[in-house]
C-alpha cells in the first residue's frame, strides 16, 4: 500500500529545520539521527511503498543550505535506485 507524504520546504532555511520537519512529517523512528546518512538508512530500510513529494523549494537559499539541499536530492535519488517501491520527487 502506497503512503504519500507531502513535505513543504517553503519556510525551511537550514539543516536543523529540515530534519525537524522530516521527523514531524515522515514516520521516522525515535532514534532518527537528524542527518542525511540517517535519512538514507530509513528510506532504504523502511521506505517501501513511500511516495515522498518535496515542494516549495526555497528560491534563494543560503549557499551552505543550497549545498545541503543538493546532497538531499542525491541521497534521495540513490535511495530510490536501491528500493523498487520508493518514489521521491522535488517540485519548485
C-alpha positions as CSV (number, residue, x, y, z in Angstrom):
1,X,0.0,0.0,0.0
2,X,1.4,3.4,-1.0
3,X,1.9,6.1,1.6
4,X,2.1,9.6,0.3
5,X,4.0,12.3,2.2
6,X,3.9,16.0,1.2
7,X,6.9,17.9,2.6
8,X,6.6,21.7,2.3
9,X,10.0,23.3,2.3
10,X,8.8,26.9,1.9
11,X,9.9,28.2,5.3
12,X,12.9,25.9,5.8
13,X,16.2,27.8,5.9
14,X,18.7,25.4,7.5
15,X,19.6,21.7,8.2
16,X,18.1,21.7,11.7
17,X,14.8,23.0,10.5
18,X,14.8,20.5,7.6
19,X,15.4,17.5,9.9
20,X,12.8,18.7,12.4
21,X,10.3,18.9,9.5
22,X,11.2,15.4,8.3
23,X,10.8,14.0,11.7
24,X,7.4,15.6,12.0
25,X,6.1,14.6,8.5
26,X,7.6,11.2,8.0
27,X,7.2,8.1,10.1
28,X,10.8,8.2,11.2
29,X,12.0,6.0,14.2
30,X,12.6,7.7,17.6
31,X,16.3,7.1,17.2
32,X,16.4,9.1,13.9
33,X,19.9,10.7,13.8
34,X,18.8,14.0,12.1
35,X,21.3,13.8,9.3
36,X,21.4,12.7,5.7
37,X,23.0,9.3,6.4
38,X,20.3,8.5,8.9
39,X,17.6,9.6,6.4
40,X,19.1,7.4,3.7
41,X,19.1,4.4,6.1
42,X,15.4,5.0,6.9
43,X,14.4,5.5,3.3
44,X,16.1,2.3,2.2
45,X,15.1,0.2,5.2
46,X,11.5,1.4,5.8
47,X,10.6,3.4,2.7
48,X,8.9,0.5,0.9
49,X,5.7,2.0,-0.6
50,X,6.5,5.6,0.2
51,X,5.8,8.4,-2.2
52,X,7.6,11.5,-0.8
53,X,6.9,14.8,-2.5
54,X,9.1,17.8,-1.6
55,X,7.6,21.1,-2.8
56,X,8.1,24.8,-2.4
57,X,11.9,24.5,-2.5
58,X,13.5,27.8,-1.3
59,X,14.1,30.1,-4.3
60,X,17.3,31.6,-3.0
61,X,18.6,29.6,0.0
62,X,21.8,30.5,1.7
63,X,24.8,29.0,0.0
64,X,25.5,26.3,2.6
65,X,21.9,25.3,2.8
66,X,21.7,25.2,-1.0
67,X,24.6,22.7,-1.0
68,X,22.8,20.6,1.6
69,X,19.6,20.5,-0.5
70,X,21.7,19.3,-3.4
71,X,23.0,16.5,-1.1
72,X,19.5,15.7,0.0
73,X,18.4,15.3,-3.7
74,X,21.4,13.0,-4.3
75,X,20.8,10.7,-1.4
76,X,17.1,10.6,-2.3
77,X,18.0,9.6,-5.9
78,X,20.3,6.9,-4.6
79,X,17.7,5.6,-2.2
80,X,15.1,5.4,-5.0
81,X,17.6,3.4,-7.1
82,X,18.0,1.0,-4.2
83,X,14.3,0.5,-3.5
84,X,11.8,-0.8,-6.0
85,X,8.8,0.8,-4.4
86,X,10.1,4.1,-3.2
87,X,9.3,7.4,-5.0
88,X,10.8,10.8,-4.2
89,X,10.2,13.9,-6.2
90,X,11.1,17.6,-5.8
91,X,9.0,20.4,-7.2
92,X,9.8,24.1,-7.1
